[in-house]
């Protein structure tokens, strides 16, 4: 049975927890940026539709 675990690397649980916390924080930051980008895109699409409506009225 000792041979089974002989070549396994030691694992630093605190380090893994820190990495997980950092990864989650980065994920939340990226989600917030994505949300802002989606809102900007929606705003731009509304502006384009308004401009198209103005062009259709003129022509």
C-alpha positions in Angstrom: 0.0 0.0 0.0 2.9 2.3 0.7 4.0 2.1 -2.9 0.7 3.6 -4.0 1.4 7.0 -2.5 5.2 6.9 -2.8 5.4 9.3 -5.9 2.5 11.6 -5.0 3.5 15.3 -4.7 2.7 17.1 -1.5 -0.2 19.5 -1.8 -0.4 22.9 0.0 -4.1 23.2 0.9 -3.8 26.9 1.9 -2.1 27.7 -1.4 -4.9 25.9 -3.3 -7.6 27.8 -1.4 -5.8 31.1 -2.2 -5.6 30.2 -5.9 -9.3 29.3 -5.9 -10.2 32.6 -4.1 -8.2 34.6 -6.7 -9.7 32.7 -9.6 -13.2 33.4 -8.3 -12.4 37.1 -7.9 -11.1 37.2 -11.4 -14.2 35.4 -12.7 -16.5 38.0 -10.9 -14.4 40.8 -12.4 -14.7 39.3 -15.9 -18.5 38.8 -15.4 -18.8 42.5 -14.4 -16.8 43.6 -17.5 -19.0 41.4 -19.7 -22.1 42.9 -18.3 -20.8 46.4 -18.9 -19.9 45.5 -22.5 -23.4 43.9 -23.1 -25.0 47.1 -21.8 -22.8 49.3 -24.1 -23.7 47.0 -27.0 -27.4 47.3 -26.3 -27.1 51.1 -26.1 -25.2 51.2 -29.4 -27.8 49.0 -31.1 -30.6 51.3 -29.9 -28.7 54.3 -31.3 -28.2 52.5 -34.6 -32.0 51.8 -34.8 -32.8 55.4 -34.0 -30.4 56.6 -36.8 -32.0 54.1 -39.2 -35.4 55.4 -38.3 -34.2 59.0 -39.0 -32.8 57.9 -42.4 -36.0 56.2 -43.3 -38.0 59.4 -42.5 -35.7 61.5 -44.8 -35.6 59.1 -47.7 
